[in-house]
Amino acid sequence: MGLERFDFWTRWLSTALVSVATTGVLLAIFDHRAVPFLPEMVCEVFWGAPEMPAEVVAYHRWLYGIIGALFVAWALALRMVVVNAFATRQRWAWVCVGLSVGAWYTIDTAASIVFGVWPNLPFNTVALLALGAPLVATRGAFRAPPQRVEGSS
């Protein structure tokens, strides 16, 4: 894989991770209200009504604060891996990002299916495509011996 193409996919992945972190901030501030139409769909699944009962609103918003914080922390940590070790074609970085994204998608999507929260599946799949496309595109670059970076020993 040429350097220009590899750099494109590395920037793509870095940008996608910034988007995940931004989504985390929005979820922490607005909970699922950050996504139009989602609140009504989720509430219908759990409470059979377009709005959640008043008794659970504070708890729900607190949980989304935690979920948002986890999105931000996960995305920023992975971005550091991407802009450093991944960008220099260190194989462990590709494996790290791939395992992390795969674990998130599998667990999150399985929980959504088990609990019948079907509206979450398109979001997960779009995120998987945004994060997974660079991994598929760069896979071959991590099979070859890593290239020396100027200034490294």
Secondary structure as the mmCIF struct_conf table of DSSP 4:
data_model
#
loop_
_struct_conf.conf_type_id
_struct_conf.id
_struct_conf.beg_label_comp_id
_struct_conf.beg_label_asym_id
_struct_conf.beg_label_seq_id
_struct_conf.end_label_comp_id
_struct_conf.end_label_asym_id
_struct_conf.end_label_seq_id
HELX_RH_AL_P HELX_RH_AL_P1 LEU A 3 PHE A 30
HELX_RH_3T_P HELX_RH_3T_P1 ASP A 31 ALA A 34
BEND BEND1 VAL A 35 VAL A 35
TURN_TY1_P TURN_TY1_P1 PRO A 36 PHE A 37
HELX_RH_AL_P HELX_RH_AL_P2 LEU A 38 TRP A 47
BEND BEND2 GLY A 48 GLU A 51
HELX_RH_AL_P HELX_RH_AL_P3 ALA A 54 VAL A 81
HELX_RH_PI_P HELX_RH_PI_P1 VAL A 82 PHE A 86
TURN_TY1_P TURN_TY1_P2 ALA A 87 ARG A 89
HELX_RH_AL_P HELX_RH_AL_P4 ARG A 91 VAL A 114
TURN_TY1_P TURN_TY1_P3 PHE A 115 GLY A 116
TURN_TY1_P TURN_TY1_P4 TRP A 118 PRO A 119
HELX_RH_AL_P HELX_RH_AL_P5 ASN A 120 THR A 138
HELX_RH_3T_P HELX_RH_3T_P2 ARG A 139 PHE A 142
TURN_TY1_P TURN_TY1_P5 ARG A 143 ARG A 143
BEND BEND3 ALA A 144 ALA A 144
HELX_LH_PP_P HELX_LH_PP_P1 PRO A 145 VAL A 149
TURN_TY1_P TURN_TY1_P6 GLU A 150 GLY A 151
#
